[in-house]
Each structure stands twice: as C-alpha cells, then as structure tokens.
C-alpha cells in the first residue's frame, strides 16, 4: 500500500516555517521574512488565513528579535498586506 504525502494548508506551512526560521538563531531577518511572504504569495495572493498567521507571527516576535536591517521590511510587509490594521 502506497501512502500519499498529505499537503497541509498554506497558512499552516507558513506557521511551521516561521518556527523553523526563528528557532535557528532567535532572529527574523529580511531573507527569512521574504521566505515567509513567498510562501503566502505562491498561490498568487494572500488569503485571510495566511494574513491572520502572518499577523500573529509579526505581532508575537519581540522587537529585539527582528534584525536591524529587517525593521523597514517588516513595516513595509505589514503595511502592504494590511497587517497593521485589525484582521
């Protein structure tokens, strides 16, 4: 019997990826943020579940865990996706 690999919803993949990229050094840098954003955008847009997970990730990360060069990108992503507003 061949067991097929289950594909998890995109928003769960983003959450899992966030745990992985942050746990390696405790920081979130620009390439890691862009990676999470690329996961969300790979189907052509960011759906409400992906937006909710990204907002939760960004709201949960303490400011000291975002590398200095990533703060501008962090704010840009939040603004572009409307994450700086209530979701």
C-alpha positions in Angstrom: 0.0 0.0 0.0 1.4 3.4 -1.0 0.7 6.2 1.4 0.4 9.6 -0.2 2.0 12.6 1.5 -0.7 15.0 2.8 -0.3 18.6 1.7 -1.1 20.9 4.6 -2.9 24.3 4.0 -0.6 27.2 3.2 -1.2 29.0 6.4 -0.1 26.0 8.4 3.0 25.7 6.3 3.8 29.4 7.0 3.4 28.9 10.7 5.7 25.8 10.6 8.3 27.7 8.5 8.2 30.6 11.0 9.1 28.3 13.8 12.0 26.9 11.9 13.5 30.2 10.7 13.2 31.9 14.1 14.5 28.9 16.1 17.8 28.7 14.2 19.1 31.9 15.7 16.2 33.6 17.6 16.1 36.4 15.0 14.0 37.2 12.0 15.9 38.8 9.2 15.0 40.1 5.7 15.6 36.8 3.8 13.5 34.9 6.3 10.7 37.5 6.2 10.8 37.3 2.4 10.7 33.5 2.6 7.5 33.6 4.7 6.0 36.1 2.4 6.8 34.0 -0.7 5.1 31.0 1.0 2.0 33.2 1.4 2.2 34.6 -2.2 2.9 31.3 -4.0 -0.7 30.8 -5.0 -1.0 34.4 -6.4 -2.2 36.2 -3.3 -2.5 36.3 0.5 -5.8 34.8 1.7 -7.4 35.6 5.1 -5.9 32.6 6.9 -2.4 33.4 5.6 -2.9 37.1 6.6 -4.0 36.0 10.0 -1.0 33.8 10.5 1.5 36.4 9.3 -0.1 39.0 11.6 0.2 36.6 14.5 3.9 35.9 13.7 4.7 39.6 13.3 2.7 40.6 16.5 4.4 37.8 18.5 8.0 38.5 17.6 9.6 40.9 20.1 11.3 43.9 18.5 14.8 42.7 19.7 14.3 39.5 17.6 14.0 41.4 14.4 17.4 42.3 12.9 18.1 46.0 12.5 18.1 45.8 8.7 14.7 44.0 8.8 12.7 46.6 10.6 11.9 48.6 7.4 11.0 45.5 5.5 8.9 44.3 8.5 6.9 47.6 8.4 6.6 47.5 4.6 5.1 44.0 4.6 2.7 44.9 7.5 1.5 47.9 5.6 1.3 46.3 2.1 -0.8 43.4 3.5 -2.9 45.5 5.8 -1.4 43.6 8.8 -1.1 46.9 10.7 -4.9 47.0 10.8 -7.3 44.6 12.5 -7.7 41.4 10.6 
